[in-house]
Amino acid sequence: MSDSSSYDVFVGMGGWDLPPFDNVFYPRNPERGFRKLAYYAQYFDAVEVNVTFYNVALAPAQVRRWLQDVNPNRRFQFTVKLYRGFTHTFDATARDMTAFRRLLEPLRAAGRLSGIVMQFPGSFAQTKERQEYLTKLAEAFGEDPVFLELRHRSWDGKEVQERIQEKGLCLVNVDLPRLPQHREFQKHVLRGMAYFRMMGRNAETWNNPERGDRYLYHYSETELNDLLERIRSASAQKTFVVFHNDPQAHSPVNGFQLRHLLKPMEKLMIPANLIEAFPQLSAIGEPPKTEGTLFG
């Protein structure tokens, strides 16, 4: 990136313990005691924690182990997805809120927490009651930056979006298939921060699981260059780009390709088996000669 001194871009995935990454991104025969997050953090400098969407009963000791895993990478940052009881099933309890806040504490204390991701489903259309609900969530979790993902196009009105941002909620720039109910891909910035979630553009399978995985998608060079231009024009001081097109390990491939576009003069370190599976990556990187920290 030509002006990387004025703003910073963190590239990562929506989780690290993902089956498509096994034997493709991760080593085929890992040694005993192998830690996926420790390996992941050698190559990427951010992750969106997804397990918290399904389960808030995580012990602080487990979170502290994550911190040990990423310790060699001084840049590494976590964003944490809010429990689905607050965003999808709406049956979250006060105990769930306490548990979620508790697991954030070690990350925050270590300076590794960049924010909470609140992702609502495409069925979450705009109403006055739902605007009020978002206000309550903003108040409940206002201690940390909040990245709010709204997918339904009814939230695209300028006044509605300004009202949301006034509450301190940074709207996520979510890339989705071009379907009638979906919001447009945008470039929102709030308080110097921008968040891009790349979900793929598989319109054929998005609402038709019998046709295949909705997230099976590979971003083309043209599409990644469009993303790069959005990042540049947003001019946020701190930008997160999270790829969720995980089937067949396309998300780390696109992650490396975006990192190359951001800093084209740098030779990337890329796992050997990923290059073997995606030979096009050999043009932008090479396997590390030894295992170690790849972010100084």
Secondary structure as GFF3:
##gff-version 3
##sequence-region A 1 296
A	DSSP	beta_strand	8	13	.	.	.	ID=ss1
A	DSSP	three_ten_helix	19	21	.	.	.	ID=ss2
A	DSSP	alpha_helix	36	40	.	.	.	ID=ss3
A	DSSP	beta_strand	46	49	.	.	.	ID=ss4
A	DSSP	alpha_helix	51	54	.	.	.	ID=ss5
A	DSSP	alpha_helix	60	70	.	.	.	ID=ss6
A	DSSP	beta_strand	77	81	.	.	.	ID=ss7
A	DSSP	alpha_helix	84	87	.	.	.	ID=ss8
A	DSSP	alpha_helix	94	109	.	.	.	ID=ss9
A	DSSP	beta_strand	113	119	.	.	.	ID=ss10
A	DSSP	alpha_helix	128	140	.	.	.	ID=ss11
A	DSSP	beta_strand	146	149	.	.	.	ID=ss12
A	DSSP	three_ten_helix	153	155	.	.	.	ID=ss13
A	DSSP	alpha_helix	158	166	.	.	.	ID=ss14
A	DSSP	beta_strand	169	171	.	.	.	ID=ss15
A	DSSP	beta_strand	173	175	.	.	.	ID=ss16
A	DSSP	beta_strand	193	198	.	.	.	ID=ss17
A	DSSP	alpha_helix	203	206	.	.	.	ID=ss18
A	DSSP	three_ten_helix	209	211	.	.	.	ID=ss19
A	DSSP	alpha_helix	221	234	.	.	.	ID=ss20
A	DSSP	beta_strand	238	243	.	.	.	ID=ss21
A	DSSP	three_ten_helix	247	249	.	.	.	ID=ss22
A	DSSP	alpha_helix	250	262	.	.	.	ID=ss23
A	DSSP	beta_strand	268	269	.	.	.	ID=ss24
A	DSSP	alpha_helix	272	277	.	.	.	ID=ss25
A	DSSP	three_ten_helix	279	283	.	.	.	ID=ss26
A	DSSP	beta_strand	285	286	.	.	.	ID=ss27
###
